[in-house]
């Protein structure tokens, strides 16, 4: 095998080692019998989310919280009407009309900042409009957060993936977390050893404002990761968990939505470097797809392909995915090609707004 092949084995071996560590040690959210917490605000930014809220509002309303605030961020669909109808049935639910986005802010950071300013609770739980909460989800989160004495507790929801492109691509979100960041590193004081998922982020109110809130990351695409880093830098305690059966999400419904959604922040994960982006694409294409035809020339490339399949299998064990999905791994670099091309562009559109990288 060439030096390149040995390099691929080293890279995949590194990811497998981290997966094994996280398979044993990464927390998973479990149901809790503890009494519900008081002073909890559930905060939901929403821009053109009527189709999601029709399904997810029931789960939000099933949570043991003091208030549920939905901020309508200039929607052009029926988002405010859907929320207003539901608010008639539950006084905890309140619709807020968002102010116009100031220059220099991302849409989500501006919406979340407004929600934080309007919230009355001592515990601020930000969650996206497409996240599906089962009854008891907030109680489980608060219980885990209390036991860990966390100032920020973020959850990675279970990916709901009924279509083939979703099954192929969306588990890679968990793969990045599990394959590159061993959970024990999160417990160190180093701000760079941080991760978070903006789909579910629970802050103690004092810690949120101490790290600057969303105003401190106003122009960041990866505002969740940057907030986690800022929280650790300010002396806060960060903890994570997987959502398991209690918190799930269906992020996108079409392949085009996946390309647009994942492509908007992919380059951020590569230090905003287009060289890094190109190298990453080549690495994944070789390690998961081209390794199989290369094995016809040198059977040692089968080891590379086998390690990639093992990686997907271990990831599925931890995140509750069916074992047969390992056969989809060689398709991931192929289907991600448009995502990389989208990430390469200088400008992109997200929820009707134009942003420049």
N, C-alpha and C positions, 0 to 999 in steps of 0.2 A: 504494500500500500504506500502511496506517495506521502510526502510531508503534509499535503493538503488533507489527505484522508485521516492521518493521525490528529491533525488539528480539529477535524470534525468530531472524532471520537472524544477528544478532550473537552470540547464545548458541550456535547451531549452528555458526557459524564458529569460535568459540572451541574447541569440542569437536573439530572437524575439524582445526584447527591442532595440537592436542595429539596427536590420533591420527596425524597425519603424522609428528610428531616421534618418537612411540613406535613407529611402523611401521618406522622406520629404526634407532632406537637402543635399544629395549627388549630386554634379553637373553632368549634362548631356551635352555633346557637342552639340551645335546647329550651324546652318549655320550663317555665319557672312557677313554683307555687308560692313565691313570696308575694306579700301584699303589694298592690299597685302603688307606684310612686305618686307623689303629689307635685303639682307645679310643673307639669310636662306640656310643652307646646309642640305640636306636629306641624311642620312648615313645608308647604308644597308650592314651588314655583311652577307656573303653567303658561305656556304659550302654544296655542293651537293644539290643545290636549283633550278635546271633547271626546274623541274616540277612545282614548285611554281611560279617562275619568269615568265614563259610563261603566267600566268594569272595575276600576280600582277604588272608587269612592266607598263602596261597601266595606272593603277591607280597612280603609282609614277610619271609618266610623265605628268599626268593631273594636278599636283600640281603647285602652283605659288611659285616656289623656284628658287634660283640662280644657284644651282648646285645639282646634284644627283650622289653620289659616291657609287659604289658597290665594296666591297672588296671580291675578290675570295680567300677564305681561303683553298687553296690546294684541290679544288674539283676534284673528279675523274669522274664526269659526264659532261654534256654540259653547265654547268653554265657560264663559260667565253664566250662561243660562243653565247649563248642567249643574254647576255649583250652586247657583241660587235656588234651584228647585230642591236640591238635597238639603240645603240650609233650612228650609221650611220644616223639615222633619227632625232636625237636631240642632239645638241652640249653640252647641260647641263649634259648629262649622261657620266660618265667616269668610266671605269673599272680599278681597282687597283689590282695588283697581291700581295697577302699577303706574308710577310716573314715567315720563319719557326717559329713555336711556341717555345718560350723559356721555360726552365724548371720552374715550379712553376706557370705558367699562365693557366687559362682555355682558351679554344679555342675562346669563344665569347669575353671575356675581352680583349684578345690580338688583335682580329680583330677590335673591337671598338676603342681601343687605337690608332691603326694605322689610322683608319678613322678620328679620331679627329685631329691627327697631320697633315693629308693631307687636311682637310677642311679649307676653307677660310672665311666662314660666321661667323657672330657674334651670330647667333642662330644655335645650333647644334641639329638636330632632328634625333635620332637613332630609326630605325624601322626594324623589322624583315622581311625577304624575303617573308614570308607567310601572311603578313598583307595586307588586301584589303582596299585601300584608295579610297573613292569616290571624285570626283572633288569638291574642296572647303574644303576638310578636313584640310589641313594645314592652310588655312585662318581662319577657325573656331578655331583651336588650338591656333594659334598665337593671335587671338583676345581675347580668354579667358585668355591666359597667360598674356597678356598686362593688361587686366582689373584687374586681381588678383595680378599684380606686382610680379609674381612668378619667381624664379630663376631656378626651375625645375618644369615642368608640365608633368605629366605622364597620359596616357590614357589607360583604360582597354577596348580593342575592344570587340564588340559584338561577341559572340561565334557562328560560323556557324556549325551546327551539323546535317547533313543529315542522319546519321546512328544511330541505337539504342544505342550502347555503348557511342557514342559521346553525345547524348542527356542525357543519365543517368549521365555521369561522368564530362564532361567539365564545366557545370554550377557550379560545386562545387568550381571552381577557384574564381568565383564571390561570392560564399557563404562564403568563408573564409574571404574575404575582408569585405563584408557587415555585416556578423554576429559577427565579433570580433573587428572591429575598427570603432567606431562612428566617422563620419566625423569631428565634432568639435574638436576632439583630435588632428587632423592633424595640426590645426592652433596654437597649443601650441608650445613652443620652445623646448620641450623635444625630443631629437633625437630618443628615443625608440618608440615614437608615430609617426612612419613613415611607409609608404608603397609605392611601385612603381611597375610598370610593364615594364620589359625590352623590350616588344614588341613595345612600343611607349614611348620614353623619350626625352623631349625637354629641353635643357639646354641653359641658357645664357652662352656664352663662358667663361666669367670671372669666373662665379660661378663653372663651370665644372672644371677648372684648380685649383681653390681655394680649392676645396674639394679633390683634388688629382687625378681626372679623373679615368679611369678604371685601371690605374696602382695601385691605392690605394686599389682596391678590386680584384687584379689580380688572386688570387686563390680561390675566393668565387663562390660557385654554385648559391647562391641568390645574385648575384652582383647588381641587381636592387634595392632590399631592402637595402642592405648595402650602396649603393651610396646615397640613399635617407637619410639614417641616418647620413652619413658623411656630406652631404650637410647641414642638419639642425644643426649639431654640429659646422659647420664653419660659422653659422649665416645666411645661405640661407633660402629662403622662398619656401616651398613645397606646391603644389596643385595637385589635381587629378580630373579626370572626367571619365565618361563612354562614350564609342565611339558612342553609339546609331546607327543611320543609316549611319553615315559618315565614321566610321572606324570599320571594322570587321576582323575576322581571322578564318581560318580553320586550326587548329594546327596539327591535325593528321587525317589520313585516314583509319587506321585499329585499331583494338583493341590492337594488339601487339605494335603498335606505341604509343598508349595511355599509356600502361603499362610501356614502356621504358621511355617515356617522363616525365610522372608524377612521376614515381618511382625514377628518378635520384635526385630529390630535396625534396622529401617528408620528409625525416628524418631531413633535415635542418630546416623545419618548427617546428620540435619538439626538437629544441636545440641539435641536433645530438645525442639524447638519444634513445637507443633502448627500454628502459623501457617506455619512453614517447610514443614511436611509438606503442608499444603493448597496452598500456592503451587507446590510441586514437582509435585504431581499435576496441577494446572491447566496448568502449563507443558508437561509431557510429553503431556498429552491434546491440547493445541492444536498442539504442534510435530510430533507424529507421526501423529495420527489426524484431528483436525478440520480440519487444513490442506487435506485433499483435498476435502471438500464446500465449504469456503470458497473454493477455487479456481474454483468455478462462478460466484462473485460477483466475484472478482478473480483473474485468472490468475497474478498475481505470487505468490500463495500456493503455486503449483506449485514455486517456488524453495525454499520452506521444506520441502515434502514431499520434493523431490529431494535436499536436503541431508541429511535424515533417512535416506533410503535409502543415500546415499553413506557416511554414518557407519557403518551396519550392514555395508556391503560392505567397507570398510577394516578394520573390526574383525575380520571373518571372515578376511580375508587374513592378519592377524597371528596369530590364534588357531586357524587350521586348520579353519574351518567352511565348509560348502558355500555357494557364491555365491547359490544360489536362496533362501536364508533371508532375503534382503533384503525379500522380499514379506511377511514376517511382522512387520516393524517396526510397521505401523499397528495390529496386534493387541495390542502390548505394553501400552499404557496401559489398554486395556479389560480384559485379563486381570489386570492389576496392581491393579484397583480393590479387590478384597477384601483385598489385601495392605496397601494404605493404610488401609483400615478396621480391619484387625487391629492395625496399628501405632498407631492412634489410641487404642486401649483402654488403660486404666490398668493392668490386670492381664492376665497371659497365662500359659499353661501350656506348659512345654517339658520333654519327657522325663519327664512325670509329676510335675513340681515346679511350684509356683505362684510367680511372681515379680511384683513391682510395679515399675512404671516411676517 
